[in-house]
């Protein structure tokens, strides 16, 4: 029994030639070329100029095919793909900010653990008379 492990390429690794990408996506190779000309997809290129598609590209081609089959025009597809890209970017940024916030909370928790407890709060004064002041109180 062969127990060798086969490592699959990363989803963004451009490994599929156009004929394989066409077969996997259910589209004709000319359709893939047309989508590239329209700017809907940008496959990787070999040193010799051959197209190479990634798994992510194949999924995108399937989405494009599904949208066009349901009656969405090329400009609509372009807009939807742009919105999907923006959503992915915002989700990534949100994850970064959540991680930063968790790090800041941990640093604050550690800093507070090193300080002796006090019942006095620092006084905060505004530069102008009549300004609002917010007082934060520690929970018991």
Secondary structure, 3 states (H helix, E strand, C coil): CCCCCCCCCCCCCCCECHHHHHHHHCCCHHHHHHHHHCCCCCCEECCCCCEEECHHHHHHHHHHHHHHHCCCCHHHHHHHHHHHHHHHHHHHHHHHHHHHHHHHHHHHHHHHHHCCCCCCCCCCCCCCCCCCCCCCCCCC
